[in-house]
Amino acid sequence: RELLVHFRTRLEHPDLDSAINSALQKFEGQSGIATQYTRHGPSLDIPPENLLQALHILQESLSNIRKHASASHIKVALLTGVECSLSIEDDGRGFDPAETIGETHVGIRIMHERARRFGGELDITSSPGKGTRVSLHWTPSQISTEQRDAA
């Protein structure tokens, strides 16, 4: 059910910053897990389809935290500039990323695919008992070039 809701997500916010804030407020209300959001750098002009991919990665990360992490706090950071990153970090139970490779972990595979769709890269770092960090990295100029080339 949650996958279908995320699949149908439409952009209600004009920029990534306000979309993140909205997603975190909704998540806190539904889960009771505290979130902290920080943003550094200039405003981004991201094409709507790329903003939607980044938002889906955030939502999938939050969903995984709620379902699996037993976390009590989440830190989300958006850093913008020549290089950009969106990181989602929890203080939950963590896992061994080497054990999550395969067909049974569709959400992680889809997050990687979403990142690649707009020229981004996704890193997941975790270890049992030490929480998890999902980091999305991209270069805004790379996005523009790839989209012009595709057109």
Secondary structure, DSSP 8 states (H G I E B T S, - for coil): -HHHHHHT----SSSHHHHHHHHHHHHHHHH--EEEEEEES------HHHHHHHHHHHHHHHHHIIIII--SEEEEEEE-SSSEEEEEEE-S----GGGG-STT-HHHHHHHHHHHHTT-EEEEEE-TTS-EEEEEEE-HHHHHHHHHHH-
